[in-house]
Amino acid sequence: MKILFIHQNFPGQYKHLAPLLASRGHDCLALTLRVKKPADWKGVKIIPYTLPERKGQSLHPWLIDLDTKVTRGEACYRAARALKEKGYTPDLILAHPGWGESLFLGDVWPEAKIALYCELYHLSDYPHLNFDPEFDKSDHGLQTLRIRMKNVNNHLHFPHAHAGISPTRFQADTFPGEFRDKITVSHDGIDTITACPMPDVRLQIGDSVDVTRKDEVITFINRNLEPYRGYHVFMRALPRLLRERPNAKVLIVGGDEVSYGAAPPKGQTWKQIFIDEVRSQIPDTDWARVHFLGRIPYDQFMRLLQVSRVHVYLTYPFVLSWSLMEAMSCEAAIVASNTAPVREVIRHGETGRLVDFFDGEALVAEVCDLLEDDEARRELGRASRRLMLEKYDLNTICLPRQLNWVSSVMGGAKV
C-alpha cells in the first residue's frame, strides 16, 4: 500500500507509526517543509518542498491565520501535483491538518483515503475561552468570531476526510458532532521501556545540578514557560514552597518562547516576568535551589523525570502534554491541575493529586504532603505507571490500535 504522510514538522505525531508501516512493507513517503533535501528516514522517503515568496498585503487580522494555511496548502498542493505527474498515487494520506498543508490534496488524488490527526477544534465557550481572565482582556464577543474564523481550516478539511484520530477523549470531543463520529480516540503512545523508574539514577547538568533519588527534587516542565501551562501559578507558589521545604531542589524545564496563548509584552518573556514578580520574596539561599534548565536533551529529560520526587503539572483546558504521561510512566508522584484533559489520566488520590489550577496554596500543601509521605508517593507512582502500561503503552496498546485504525480506514485491508 502507498501511504503519504503530511506534517509540517515530520515525523511529529507519526514518529512511531510511519516507520512501523514502512517496516511492514508499505511504500511510505512524506512531504514536509522540515528538510531541504530528499532523504530516507527509517524506511520513509522524505520529499521537501518550499513555500512561495509572498508580497506584503493588507489583511484583516482574523484572516492572517487562514492566509498562512492557504499559502501552505497551495505549496503542498503544487508538490503533490508534481509527484502525481511522476506517476505517484497514494492509497492513503495521513495528515496533520493544523497548518493547512493537506487542504487541497483531495483535489490532487480524489480516490485516495484521507485520515486526519485531529489535535484540537477551537471552542469559544468557557472554559476554552476566558479560562484565565488575568491574561484575557479581549472583547469576548469578538473573540468568539475570531475563533470561528480560526476553525475555517478544520471545516475545509472535513468534507474530504474519511476518518480522524485523536490522542485523548478531551481533544476528540472538541470537534463538532458531524465529524466527531469519524474520530477514533487512540493515544500516540508512551514508550514505557524508556520512560521507566530508575532507583539508582543520577542527573548531572553542568556545575549546577547533581541530584539522585536521595535528593528532594521537585520538577516542573513546559515546552515554553508560559501561563497556558500554569507557569505563573507555579512561580507564585514558589516562595512558600521553598520556605516549607528547606532541602528541596526545584528543577524547571522550558524555553523562553510562546507555544500557546498570548505573547508577553514586547521585549519581555513570561519566564522573566514571573521571576521578577517573585524574586524579592525569595532569599538568595533559597533561590540557589531553583534551577532553570531551559530545554535539555531527551536523555537528560528522562533522568530528570526518574529523579523527580514530586512532579507538578498545570494546564489550561487544552492538549495534554506527553511530559505528564512520561512522568507517570517513570513512577513520579504527580500534583496536577484539576482541568478536564488532566482528569483523563489523573484520578485524585489514585494516580496523583488534583488541585484547582489557580490555587497556589493548595498546590504547595499537596506537594509538601507528598514529600512528607513516602508510602503515598510510592502508591501514586506505581498506580500511575500501571495506568500507562495498561492503557497507553506504545508497543502493546497504542501502535496496535493505530494499525487497526489504518486498517479500518482502508476497509479492513491488512496493514
C-alpha positions in Angstrom: 0.0 0.0 0.0 1.2 3.5 -0.8 0.9 5.8 2.2 1.6 9.6 2.1 2.4 11.4 5.3 1.8 15.2 5.6 3.2 17.0 8.5 4.9 20.4 8.6 7.4 19.1 11.1 7.5 15.4 10.1 7.6 12.9 11.7 5.7 14.8 14.5 3.0 12.5 15.8 3.8 9.9 13.2 7.3 9.2 14.6 6.4 5.6 15.6 3.6 4.8 13.2 5.4 5.8 10.0 8.5 3.6 10.4 6.3 0.7 11.6 4.2 0.9 8.5 7.4 1.1 6.4 8.9 -1.9 8.1 5.7 -3.9 7.2 6.5 -3.4 3.5 4.3 -0.4 2.8 5.6 2.3 0.4 5.8 5.3 2.8 6.5 8.8 1.6 6.4 12.1 3.5 6.0 15.7 2.1 7.4 18.2 4.6 8.9 21.7 5.0 11.3 20.4 7.6 14.1 19.2 5.4 15.9 20.9 2.5 16.9 17.8 0.5 15.3 14.4 -0.2 16.2 11.9 2.5 15.3 8.4 3.8 14.3 8.1 7.4 13.6 4.7 8.9 12.3 3.4 5.6 10.2 6.5 4.9 11.2 8.6 1.8 11.1 12.3 2.7 10.5 14.8 -0.1 11.0 18.5 0.8 9.0 21.4 -0.7 9.2 25.1 -0.1 6.8 28.0 0.4 6.5 30.6 -2.3 7.7 34.2 -1.7 4.7 36.4 -0.9 4.4 40.1 -1.3 3.2 42.1 1.7 -0.5 42.7 1.6 -3.1 44.1 3.9 -5.3 41.6 5.6 -8.0 41.6 8.3 -6.3 40.2 11.5 -8.8 37.3 11.6 -7.7 36.3 8.1 -3.9 36.1 8.8 -4.1 32.6 10.2 -6.2 31.4 7.3 -3.9 33.1 4.8 -0.9 31.3 6.2 -2.7 28.0 6.0 -3.9 28.6 2.4 -0.3 29.5 1.5 1.0 26.3 2.9 -1.9 24.3 1.3 -1.1 25.7 -2.1 2.6 24.9 -1.8 1.8 21.4 -0.7 -0.7 21.0 -3.5 2.0 22.0 -6.0 4.4 19.5 -4.6 1.7 16.8 -4.6 0.8 17.6 -8.2 4.5 17.2 -9.2 4.5 13.8 -7.5 1.4 12.8 -9.4 2.9 13.9 -12.7 5.7 11.5 -12.0 3.2 8.7 -11.5 2.8 8.6 -7.8 -0.7 8.0 -6.4 -1.1 7.1 -2.7 -3.8 4.8 -1.4 -3.9 6.6 1.9 -3.0 10.1 3.1 -2.2 10.5 6.8 -2.2 14.2 7.5 -2.0 16.7 10.4 -4.2 19.5 9.1 -3.2 22.0 11.7 -1.0 24.1 9.4 -3.1 23.8 6.3 -0.8 21.6 4.1 -3.4 19.0 3.4 -6.2 21.4 2.4 -6.1 20.6 -1.3 -4.8 17.0 -1.5 -8.2 15.6 -2.2 -8.2 17.6 -5.4 -4.9 16.0 -6.5 -5.8 12.4 -5.6 -9.7 12.3 -5.3 -9.6 8.5 -5.0 -7.2 8.4 -2.0 -8.4 7.9 1.5 -7.6 10.9 3.8 -7.3 10.4 7.5 -6.6 13.3 9.8 -4.7 13.7 13.0 -7.4 15.7 15.0 -5.4 17.6 17.6 -8.0 20.2 18.5 -11.1 22.1 17.4 -11.1 25.6 18.8 -14.1 26.2 21.1 -15.2 29.7 22.2 -17.2 28.9 25.3 -15.9 28.7 28.9 -13.5 27.2 29.9 -11.9 27.1 26.5 -12.2 30.9 26.3 -11.7 33.2 29.3 -10.4 30.4 31.5 -7.7 32.7 32.9 -9.1 36.3 32.9 -5.8 37.7 34.0 -4.5 37.2 30.5 -7.7 37.6 28.5 -8.7 41.2 28.4 -10.3 41.0 25.0 -13.9 41.6 23.9 -15.3 38.1 24.2 -17.9 38.7 21.5 -15.2 39.5 19.0 -13.1 36.6 20.3 -15.9 34.2 19.5 -16.0 35.4 16.0 -12.2 35.2 15.7 -12.2 31.6 16.9 -15.0 30.8 14.4 -12.7 32.0 11.7 -9.8 30.0 13.1 -11.9 26.9 12.6 -12.4 27.5 8.9 -9.3 25.4 8.2 -11.0 22.4 10.0 -14.2 22.8 8.1 -12.4 23.0 4.8 -10.8 19.6 5.6 -13.9 17.8 6.9 -15.6 17.2 3.6 -12.6 15.4 2.1 -11.6 13.4 5.2 -12.7 9.8 5.6 -11.6 9.4 9.2 -9.8 11.0 12.1 -7.7 10.1 15.1 -7.2 12.0 18.4 -4.9 11.1 21.2 -7.4 11.9 24.0 -11.1 11.9 24.5 -10.9 15.6 25.6 -9.4 16.5 22.2 -11.7 14.4 20.2 -14.8 15.8 22.0 -13.9 19.4 21.0 -14.9 18.5 17.4 -18.4 19.0 16.1 -20.7 16.0 16.1 -20.8 15.6 12.3 -17.0 14.9 12.3 -16.6 13.6 15.9 -18.3 10.4 14.8 -15.5 9.8 12.4 -12.8 10.2 15.1 -11.1 7.3 16.8 -9.5 8.0 20.2 -6.1 6.4 20.4 -3.1 8.0 22.1 0.2 8.3 20.2 1.8 6.1 22.9 4.2 6.3 25.8 7.5 4.3 25.5 7.3 2.7 28.9 10.5 0.9 28.3 12.5 4.1 28.1 10.2 6.1 30.5 10.6 3.8 33.5 11.6 4.1 37.2 15.4 4.0 37.8 16.2 3.8 41.5 20.0 4.5 41.0 19.5 7.3 38.5 21.7 10.4 38.7 21.2 13.7 36.9 24.1 15.9 36.3 23.8 19.2 34.3 26.8 21.4 34.2 28.2 22.5 37.5 24.8 23.5 39.0 22.8 20.3 39.1 23.9 17.0 40.6 21.0 15.0 42.1 19.9 11.4 42.8 16.8 9.8 44.2 18.1 10.6 47.7 17.6 14.3 47.0 14.2 16.1 47.4 13.6 17.1 43.8 10.5 18.9 42.6 10.1 19.2 38.8 8.1 21.4 36.6 8.1 21.2 32.8 6.7 23.3 29.9 7.8 23.3 26.3 7.9 27.1 26.8 7.4 28.7 30.2 4.0 30.5 29.9 0.6 30.9 31.5 -1.2 28.3 29.3 0.8 25.7 31.2 0.5 27.3 34.6 4.0 28.7 34.9 2.7 31.8 36.6 0.8 29.8 39.2 3.8 27.6 39.9 6.1 30.6 40.2 3.7 32.4 42.6 3.6 29.3 44.8 7.4 29.0 44.8 8.3 31.4 47.7 6.1 29.4 50.1 7.2 26.1 48.7 10.9 26.9 49.2 10.2 28.1 52.8 8.2 25.0 53.6 10.8 22.6 52.1 14.3 24.0 53.0 16.0 21.0 51.4 14.1 20.8 48.2 15.7 21.4 44.8 13.4 22.8 42.2 14.2 21.9 38.6 12.3 23.8 35.9 12.5 22.9 32.2 11.2 25.0 29.4 12.1 27.6 26.7 11.6 31.4 26.6 9.2 31.5 23.7 5.5 31.1 23.4 3.8 27.8 22.3 0.2 28.7 23.1 -1.8 31.7 24.2 -0.9 35.3 24.3 2.5 36.7 23.8 4.1 38.6 26.6 4.6 42.4 26.4 7.1 43.3 23.6 10.7 42.7 24.6 9.9 40.5 27.6 9.4 36.8 28.3 6.9 35.2 30.5 9.8 33.4 32.2 11.4 36.6 33.3 8.2 38.4 34.1 7.3 35.9 36.8 10.8 35.6 38.1 10.8 39.3 38.6 7.4 39.1 40.3 8.5 36.7 43.0 12.3 37.1 43.3 12.1 39.7 46.0 10.1 37.2 48.2 12.9 34.6 48.0 16.1 34.8 49.9 19.3 34.2 47.9 20.0 30.9 49.8 16.6 29.6 48.7 16.9 31.0 45.2 20.1 29.0 44.8 18.0 25.8 45.0 15.9 26.8 41.9 17.4 25.7 38.6 16.1 26.9 35.2 17.4 24.3 32.8 16.0 25.6 29.5 15.5 22.9 27.0 17.5 19.8 27.7 18.4 16.7 25.6 16.0 13.8 25.9 18.3 11.5 27.9 18.7 14.3 30.5 15.0 14.9 30.4 14.3 11.3 31.1 16.7 11.2 34.0 15.0 14.4 35.3 11.7 12.5 35.4 13.3 9.5 37.0 14.9 11.6 39.8 11.7 13.6 40.5 10.2 13.1 43.9 7.1 15.2 43.1 6.3 16.4 39.6 3.9 19.4 39.1 1.8 19.7 36.0 -0.6 22.6 35.3 -2.5 23.3 32.2 -5.5 25.3 30.8 -8.2 23.0 29.2 -6.0 22.1 26.2 -3.9 19.4 24.6 -2.4 17.1 27.3 1.4 17.1 27.4 3.4 14.0 26.8 5.7 15.0 29.6 2.9 14.4 32.2 2.4 10.8 31.0 6.1 10.1 30.7 6.5 11.3 34.3 3.7 8.9 35.3 5.5 6.1 33.4 8.6 6.9 35.5 6.5 6.5 38.7 6.8 10.2 39.7 4.2 11.3 42.2 2.1 13.9 40.4 0.4 17.1 41.6 -1.7 18.5 38.8 -4.4 20.9 37.9 -8.0 19.7 38.1 -8.7 20.5 34.5 -10.6 18.3 32.0 -7.7 16.9 30.0 -5.7 16.1 33.1 -8.7 14.2 34.7 -8.4 11.8 31.8 -5.3 10.3 33.3 -5.1 11.6 36.9 -7.7 10.4 39.4 -7.3 12.3 42.7 -5.9 10.0 45.3 -5.3 7.2 42.9 -2.8 8.2 40.2 -2.0 11.7 41.6 -3.3 14.7 43.4 -5.5 17.3 41.8 -5.8 21.0 42.8 -7.6 23.9 41.4 -5.5 25.4 38.6 -5.4 28.9 40.3 -5.0 27.7 43.9 -1.3 28.1 44.7 -1.9 27.4 48.4 -3.5 24.1 47.7 -0.6 23.3 45.3 2.0 23.9 47.9 0.0 21.9 50.5 -0.3 18.8 48.3 3.4 18.9 47.2 4.5 19.2 50.8 2.1 16.5 52.0 3.6 14.1 49.4 7.1 15.0 50.2 6.4 14.0 53.8 4.7 10.7 52.9 7.0 8.2 51.3 4.3 5.5 51.1 1.7 7.8 49.4 4.3 8.8 46.8 5.1 5.1 46.1 1.5 4.1 45.8 0.6 7.0 43.5 3.7 6.4 41.3 3.1 2.7 41.0 -0.6 3.3 40.1 0.5 5.9 37.5 2.9 3.6 35.8 0.3 0.8 35.9 -2.2 3.0 34.1 0.4 3.8 31.4 1.2 0.2 30.9 -2.4 -0.9 30.7 -3.8 1.9 28.5 -1.1 4.0 26.9 1.9 1.7 26.3 3.4 2.4 22.9 4.2 -1.1 21.7 1.5 -3.2 23.3 -1.5 -0.9 23.2 -1.2 2.3 21.1 0.6 1.2 18.0 -1.6 -1.9 17.6 -4.7 0.4 17.9 -3.2 2.8 15.3 -2.6 -0.1 12.9 -6.2 -1.3 13.4 -7.4 2.3 12.7 -5.4 2.4 9.5 -6.8 -1.0 8.5 -10.4 0.3 9.2 -9.8 3.4 7.1 -8.8 1.1 4.3 -11.8 -1.1 4.6 -10.2 -3.8 6.6 -7.0 -4.1 4.4 -4.1 -5.9 6.1 -1.5 -3.5 7.4 
